[in-house]
């Protein structure tokens, strides 16, 4: 697919240099430990794009390929950012180059072959069998053609087994994987976790898988498949409920804001709003009740140990709630922090993002070029890339392909044929 010949648009195929697509990969400095790593992001929605974005944050050069219809999350608003995107999309696709290819066409798939040839990592979450149908099956084609390639495939349930090939969605996996059954109040319905936690965990696990595969490639010289599923993700985060069932046989139940095993570990109503308290051991419990002015509770045999406190959870919660209701949240948080007890006001999202410690950690950035969540992984001697805003679909199509060796006349023919999504 990189030889000189005749293409279906009537022009000569270019002499292609696949690795030139990543124009800055070899020259970038100070962007992070992944500088020089080339990532082709063929994914959409959340888990794949978030994985690729995390790699970009730490220096990888990432090219995102979008279909002419665009990643559907561009329309997942309000709020929207400009005319072409939503806040949802932008928060998962910063710091990437973006090209548009209609992969239903032979010409676009030829370009895709060139892009894969220059990549270190490919990330995709197509419906099972899609890449194989296009001639890019990893096991039977790409592994032999590109032996150093790390190929990250993200699916809902995997590609084989009783549910292999079924589509996966975050809330469906929360339900199927048992997570929803333990989230909510005992007298209420099962609740979806308020963030797409299955997708987010899958993204982070995919990052780990890619990095492990790159480490192994340094040793063996060969890439491999990173086979990530949303099912893997949700099952991995069932702690301690899975462990409790395995050890005790009891089916875990919803406990609301209570912890299933630690008491007290819950939300109380302070004078000016909701307040969370955790006293995870006997020392912390004594410090808690002494700070609240009810130190005698620490000597009450009903509350002497966590096992005792768990058996008398409701009685203890009522006694603590009466005292906590007399305090303002910030004042009580300061008092408990001084006493060594973990506690916090239940902040809203805006309160959390603008808190002094979040700002200090660089987790919320407001610069001339970027306003959004910062990079959450900090390394002591390696910098990370300052986030660049996400761009419109196809912004870098011409520049990327010209860098590879596609001449302007050939690009014009491809564009006229609709390969780049132009009508």
LONU-392918 format. One record per residue: x, y, z of N, C-alpha, C in turn. Coordinates in steps of 0.2 Angstrom, whole numbers, plus 2048, in hexadecimal, padded with zeros to 3 digits. Each point is the difference from the previous one (the first is absolute). Last residue first. Layout:
# LONU-392918
XYZXYZXYZ;...
# end
This chain:
# LONU-392918
7A68548077FA7FF7FC8018017F8;8137F98137FD8067FD7FA7FE7FB;80F7F180D7F98028037FD8067FD;8157F47F98018048067F9802803;8017F47EC8047FC805801803806;7F48077EB7FD7FF8068037FC805;8068087E97FD7FA8007FD7FE807;80C8147FD7FB8007FB7FC7FA800;81480180C7FB8048047FA8007FB;8127F57F87FD7FC8057FB804804;80C80B7EF7FC7FB7FD7FD7FC806;80F8108077FA8037FD7FB7FB7FC;8157F98097FC8028057F98037FE;8117FC7F07FD7FA8027FB801806;80D8127F97FB7FE7FA7FD7FA802;81180980F7FA8038007FA7FE7FB;8127EE8098018067FD7F98047FF;80B7EE8127FA8017FC8018077FD;80E7F78118038007F97FA8007FB;80180281A8017F97FE8038007F8;7F981480A8067FE8038027F97FE;7EB8087F88068047FD8077FE803;7EC7F980B8017FC7FA8068037FB;7F980B8158037F98018027FC7FA;7F58167FE8078008028037F9802;7E98027F98058027FA807800803;7EF7FB8108007FB7FB8068027FA;7F880B8168077FF7FE8017FB7FA;7EA80780A8048068008077FF7FD;7EB7F18048048017F9805806800;7ED8018128017FA7FC8048027FA;8048108147FA7FE7FC8027FA7FC;80D8048187FF8047F97FA7FD7FD;80A80281B7FE7FB7FB7FE8057FA;81280A8117F97FE7FF7FE7FB7FB;8167FF80E7FE8047FB7F97FF7FF;8127FC8167FA7FE7FC7FF8057FB;8187FB80A7FB8048017FA7FF7FC;8127ED8067FE8057FB7FA804802;8127F58117FB7FE7FC7FE8057FB;8187F980F7FA8047FF7FB7FD7FC;8137F58117FE8007F97FA8057FF;80B7FA8158058027FC7FE8007F8;7F17FA8138048058038068037FB;7E67F97FA8067FC801805805802;7E37FE7FF8068048008077FC802;7E47FF7F68067FC802806804800;7EA8087FA8007FE8078067FC802;7FA8167EF8037F97FF8007FD807;7ED8137FB8078007FF8027F8800;7E880E7FA8047FB8058077FF7FE;7F68167F67FD7FA8018047FC805;8038157ED7FC8008077FD7F9801;81480D7EF7FD7FA8027FC802807;80E8107F37FE7FB7FB7FC7FA802;80881380E7FD8037FA7FE7FB7FB;7FE7F78198068047FC7FD8037FA;7F97F18177FD8057FC8068047FD;7FB7E680D8048057FD7FC8067FC;8007EB8147FC8047FC8048067FE;80B7F080B7FB7FB7FE7FA8047FC;81680680D8008017F87FA7FB7FD;8068048188037FA7FD8008007F8;7F781380E8077FF8018037FA7FD;7E98047FF8048047FB807800802;7F37F380D7FF7FD7F98048057FB;7FE8068178057FB7FF8007FD7F9;7F18128068078028008057FA7FF;7E77FF7F68038008078078027FF;7EF7FD7EE803807802803800807;7F57EC7F78058037FA804806802;7EE7F780F8067FC7FF8068037FC;7EB80A8018048028068067FB800;7F17FD7EF8038077FF804801806;7F37ED8008067FF7FB803807800;7F57FC8177FD7FF7F98068007FB;8037F781A8008067FB7FD7FE7FA;8007F981A7FE7FC7FA8008067FB;8108008167F98037FD7FF7FC7F9;8107F48128008057FB7F98027FE;8137EF80F7FA8038008008057FB;8107EE8107FE8017F97F98037FF;8118028167FA7FC7FD7FF8027F9;8118098118027FA7FC7FA7FC7FE;80181680B7FF7FA8058027FA7FC;7FF8147F48058018068007FA804;7F08017F08067FF7FD806800805;7EA8058078017F97FF8077FE7FD;7F98178028017FD8078017F87FF;7FB80D7ED8078028038017FC806;7EB7FD7F68057FD7FC807801803;7ED80B8098017F98028067FC7FD;7FB8167F98028018078017F8802;7F68047EB807801800803800807;7E87FC7FE8057FB7FD807801800;7EF8088148018027F98057FB7FD;7F17F98158068037FE7FF8027F9;7F17F380E8018078038068047FD;7F87E97FA7FB8057FD802807804;80C7ED8068028027FA7FC8067FD;7F97F38138068058028028037F9;7EF7F07FF7FE806804805805801;8057EC7F57FC8047FC7FE806804;80A7ED80A8058057FD7FD8057FC;7F27F080A8048048058058057FD;7F47F17F27FB805803804804805;80B7EE7F78008057FB7FB806802;8037EC80E8068057FF7FF8057FC;7EF7F0800801804807806805800;7FE7F17ED7FA805800800805807;8107ED7FD8018057FC7FB806800;8077EA80C7FC8068038008067FC;80D7EC7FA7FA7FD8037FB805803;8158077F87FC7FE7FA7FA7FD803;8108068107FC8067FD7FC7FE7FA;80D7F080A7FB8028057FC8067FD;8137F87F47FA7FB8007FA802804;81480D8017FC8017F97FA7FB800;8078068188047FE7FA7FB8017FA;7F88088158077FF8028057FE7FA;7E78058058048047FA8077FF801;7EF7F780F7FD8007FA8048027FA;8078038178017F97FD7FD7FF7FA;8088188097FA7FC8008017F97FD;8108128018007FB8067FA7FC800;8028127F18067FC7FE8017FA805;7F08128027FD7FB7FC8067FB7FE;80381380E7FD7FA8037FE7FB7FC;8078167F98057FC8007FE7F9804;7F68167F57FC7FA8028057FA801;8048167F67FE8018077FC7FA803;80C8037EA7F98028007FD801807;8167F97FD8008067FC7F9803800;8047EA8098038068047FF8067FD;7FA7EE7F37FB801805803805805;80E7FA7EF7FA8037FD7FB802806;8147F48058028077FE7F98037FE;7FF7E98048008048068028077FF;7FF7F27ED7FA801803800804807;8147FB7F57FD8057FC7F9801803;80C7EE8088038068027FD8067FD;7F97EA7FA7FE802807803807802;7FC7FC7E68037FC8057FE803807;7F980A7EB8017F97FE8047FC805;7F08167FC8047FE8068027F87FF;7F58167F18027FA8008057FF806;7EC8127F48047FE8068027F97FF;7F38167F28027F98008057FF805;7EB8127FA8078008038017F8800;7ED8157F68027F98018077FF802;7F38178068017FC7FA8027F9802;7FE8138108008037F98017FC7FA;8007F88177FB8068017FF8037F9;8067E67FF8038068047FB806800;7FD7E57FB7FD8067FE804805805;80A7E87F77FC8038057FE8077FE;80B7E87F47FF8078007FB801806;8137EC8017FA8027FD7FF807800;80C7ED80D8038027F97FA8027FC;8077F681B7FC8047FC8048027F9;8027EB8037FB804803804805805;8037ED7EA8038048047FB805803;7FB7EF7F08037FC805803805806;7F38067EB7FD7F98028047FD806;7FC81B7FD8047FB7FD7FE7F9803;7EF8157FB8047FD8058057FB7FC;7EF80E7F58078038018047FD806;7EE7F17F58008077FF807803801;7FB7E87FF8018038067FF808800;7FB7E77F18018078007FF803807;8087E67FD7FA8047FF802808800;80C7E57FC8018078027F98047FE;8017E58068008047FA800808802;80C7EA80D7FA8048008008057FA;8127F08057FA7FD7FD7FA805800;8198028087FA7FE8057FA7FD7FD;8158067F48027FD8077FA7FE804;7FD8097EA8057FA7FF8017FD807;7F48158007FC7FA7FD8047FA800;80B8138057FC7FF8067FB7FA7FE;80F8097F08047FD8057FB7FD806;7F780E7EF8017F97FD8047FC805;7FB8168067FA7FC8008017F97FD;80E8158058017F98037FB7FB7FF;8078097EC8038008077FC805805;7FE7FC7E77FB7FE8058027FF807;80B8067E97FF8058067FB7FF804;8077F27ED8068028047FF805806;7EF7F97F08017FB804806801805;7FB80F7EE7FB8008068017FB805;80F8017ED8008068047FB800806;8007EF7EF8067FF804800806805;7F08017F07FE7FB8058067FF805;80280E7ED7FD8038057FE7FC806;8157FA7F17F98008007FD804805;8197FB7F17FD8038067F88007FF;8197F67F77F97FF7FF7FC802806;8188047F27FD8018067F9800800;8157F57F17F98028007FF802808;8198027F57FB7FB8017F9803801;81D8037F77FA8028037FB7FB802;81C7FE7FF7FA7FF7FC7FA803804;8188008067FF8027FA7FA7FF7FC;8087FB8178007FB7FB8008027F9;80280F8148047FA8018007FB7FB;7F48147FE8078028018047FA802;7E97FE7FE8038007FA807803800;7F37FE8148027F97FD8038017F9;7F88148098057FD8048037F97FE;7EC8097F68068047FE8067FE804;7EC7F78078027FD7FA8068037FD;7F78098138037F98028027FD7F9;7F48147FF8078018028037FA802;7EA7FF7F88048027FB807801803;7F07FA80F8017FB7FC8058027FA;7F881080F8057FB8048027FB7FB;7EF80E7F88078048018057FB803;7EA7F88008038007F9807803800;7F38028148037F97FF8037FF7F9;7F58148048068008048037F9800;7EB8037F58058047FC807800804;7EE7F580A8027FC7FA8058047FC;7F580B8128057FB8028037FB7FB;7EF8107FA8068038028057FB803;7EB7F87F98048037FA807803803;7F17FA8108027FA7FD8058027FA;7F481180C8067FD8048037FA7FC;7F18157FC8017FA7FC8067FC802;7F18108118058017FB8017F97FC;7F18018137FF8067FC8058037FB;7F77E68078058058038008067FC;7EA7F18018068017FC804805804;7EE7F180D8018077FD8077FF7FC;7E97F180B8078007FF8028077FC;7EB8028108027FC7FA8078007FF;7F68038197FF8037F98027FB7FB;8027FD8187F98007FF7FF8047F9;8167FD8087FD7FA8017F98007FE;8108117F47FE7FF8077FC7F9800;8158057EE7F98038027FE7FE807;8117F17F18008088007F9802801;8077E97FD803802806800808801;7F97F57EC7FC7FC805802803807;80B8077EC7F98038017FD7FD806;8137F67F88028068037FA804802;8027EA7F37FE800807801807804;8027F97E88067FE8047FF801807;7EF8067EF8027F97FF8057FE805;7FA8178017FA7FB8018027F9800;80F8107F97FF8018077FB7FC803;8048007E98057FC8047FF801807;7F280C7F27FE7F97FF8057FC804;8048177FF7FB7FE8057FE7F97FF;8118087F18028018077FA7FD805;8027F57E87FF807802800800808;8057EE7E98018028077FF807801;7FA7EB7ED802806801800802808;8057E77F57FB804802802807802;80F7EE7FA7FD8047FB7FA804801;8057EB80F8058037FC7FC8047FA;7F77F28137FE8067FF8058047FB;8047E98077F98007FF7FD8077FE;81A7FC7F97FC7FE8067F88017FF;8138107F47FE7F98007FC7FE806;8098167FB7FE7FE7F97FE7F9800;7FD8138158057FC7FD7FE7FE7F9;7F480E80E8007FA8048057FB7FD;7FE8187F97FC7FF8068017FA804;81480B7F27FA7FE7FF7FC7FF806;8198097F57FB8018057F97FE7FE;81C7FD7F97F97FF7FE7FC800806;81B8067F87FB8008057F98007FE;81B7FB7F87F98007FD7FB800806;81B8047F87FC7FE8067F98027FE;8177F97F07FA8048027FC7FE806;8147F77F48018048067FA804802;8017F27EC8017FC806802804806;7F38027E88038058058027FD807;7F77F27EE8028057FC804806804;7F77ED80B8057FE7FC8038067FC;7EE80480E8057FD8048067FE7FC;7EB8077F58058058038067FE804;7EF7F07F78038047FB806805803;7F27EF80C8027FD7FA8048047FA;7F98088178037F98018027FD7F9;7F48158018078018038037F9800;7EF80A7ED8007FC806807800803;7F780C7EC8058038057FF7FC807;7F28017EA8077FD7FF805802805;7E88048008048057FC8077FD7FE;7F17F380E7FD8017FA8038057FB;8087FD8168027FA7FC7FC8017F9;7FC8118108078007FD8027FA7FC;7EA80080B8018057FB8078017FD;7F87F08128007FE7F98018057FB;7F58068178057FA7FF7FF7FE7F9;7FC81A8057FC7FA8018057FA7FE;80E8148077FB7FF7FB7FC7FA802;81380D80B7FA7FD8037FA7FF7FB;81E8058027F98007FC7FB7FD805;81C8097FD7FA7FF8057FA8017FC;81D7FC7FC7F98017FD7FB7FF806;81C8057FF7FA7FE8037FA8027FC;8158057F78037FB8067FA7FD803;80180A7E67FE8008078047FB804;8008037E78048058047FF800807;7F37F37F18077FE7FF805804804;7E98057FF8017FA8058087FE7FF;7F78117F28018028068027FB805;7FC7FA7EA806804801801802807;7EC7F57FA8067FB800806804801;7ED80D7FD8007FD8078067FB800;7FB8097EC8048058048007FD807;7F47F37F18078007FE804805804;7E98008038037FA8038087FF7FE;7F38117F68018018078037FB804;7FA7FC7E9806805801801802807;7EE7F27FA8067FC800806805801;7E880580C8038007F98077FC800;7F38048147FC7FB7FC8038007F9;80780E8128047F97FF7FB7FB7FC;80481B8017FB7FC8008027F97FE;80C81580E8017FB7FB7F97FC800;80E81780C7FA7FD7FE8007FB7FA;81180B8167FF7FF7F97F97FD7FF;81080D8147FA7FD7FE7FF8007F9;8128018177FF8027F97FA7FD7FE;80380581A8017FC7FB8008037F9;7FC8098188077FE7FE8017FB7FB;7E880080C8058057FF8077FD7FE;7EA7F58048038007FA8058067FF;7EF7FB8128037FA7FE8058007FB;7F28138078047FD8068037FA7FF;7F380A7EF8068038018047FE806;7EA7F77FB8057FE7FC807803801;7EE80780D8017F98018057FE7FC;7F88157FE8048008058027F9801;7F98057E87FD800806805800806;8008087E48017FB8057FD802806;80180D7EB8017F97FE8017FB805;7FC8198027FB7FD7FB8017F97FF;80980C8178008027F97FA7FC7FC;8017F68158068047FF8018027F9;7EA7F78118048007FA806805800;7EF7F38148028067FC8047FE7FA;7EC7F58008048058028047FE806;8017EF7F08008068047F8802801;80F7EF7F27FE7FF806800806805;8087FC7E87F98028017FD7FF807;8167F97FA8008077FE7F9803801;8047E98038008048068018077FE;8017EF7EF7F9802802800804807;8137FF7ED7FF7FD8067FA802803;8018037E68048038067FE7FB806;7FB7FF7E77FA802805803802806;80F7F87F07FD8067FD7FA803805;8137F180C7FC7FF7FA7FC8077FE;8187FE80D7F98018017FD7FE7F9;8197FD80E7FC8007FA7F9800801;81780980E7FA7FD8007FD8007F9;81A80080B7FB8027FA7FA7FD801;8168068117FA7FD7FF7FC8037FA;8197FE80E7FD8037FA7FA7FC7FE;80C80181A7FE7FC7F97FD8057FB;8058078178058017FB7FF7FC7FA;7F28028158077FE8028057FF7FA;7E98067FD8028048068077FF802;7F67F27F08028067FD802805805;7F77EB8078067FF7FD8038077FD;7EA8008088057FF8068077FF7FD;7EF8017F0801806803805800806;7F87EC7F68048037FC802807802;7F07F480D8077FD8008058037FC;7EA8087FF8038028068077FD801;7F37FA7ED8028077FF804802807;7F57EA8008068017FB803807800;7EC7FC80D8067FD8038068007FB;7EB80C7FA8048028068067FC801;7F48067E87FC800806805801806;80B7F57EB7FB8058017FD800806;8187F87F17FA7FF8047FC806801;8167FB7F57FA7FE7FC7FA800804;81A8098027FA8008037FA7FF7FC;81D7FD8017FA8017FB7FA7FE804;81A8078077FA7FD8027FB8027FB;81C8008067FB8027FB7FA7FC801;81780980E7FC7FA7FF7FA8037FC;81180F8078037FB7FB7FB7FA7FF;7FF80C8178028037FA8037FB7FB;7F77FC8177FE7FD7FA8028037FA;8048088168047FA7FF7FE7FC7FA;7FD81B8017FE7FB8048047F97FE;8018187F87F97FE8007FF7FA804;81680B7FA7FC8038067F97FE800;80A8017E88047FF8067FC802806;7FE7F87E47FD8038068047FF806;8047F77E98038078027FD803806;7F97EB7F68077FF801804807802;7E87FF7FB8017FA805808800802;7F180E7F08048038068037FB804;7F37FB7EC8058057FE804802806;7F27EB7F88018038078068057FF;7FB7F57ED7FA803802800803807;8127F47F58008077FF7FA803802;8047E97FE802802807800808800;7FB7F37EB7FB800806802803806;8068047E78047FF8057FC800806;7FC7FD7E47FE8028078057FE805;7FB8067E58057FD8047FF802807;7EA8007F08068038028067FC803;7ED7FB7EC8007FF807807804802;7F28087EB8067FB802800800808;7E88057F28078038018057FB803;7E87FD7FC8038017FA807803800;7EF7F78117FF8077FE8038027FA;8047EB80A7F98007FD7FE8077FF;81A7FA8007FB7FF8047F98017FD;81B7F87F97FA8047FE7FA7FE805;81B7FF8067FC7FD7FB7FB8047FE;8167FB8137FD8057FB7FC7FC7FB;8017F881A8048007F97FD8057FB;7F97F98178048068008048017F9;7F17EE8077FC806800804806800;
# end
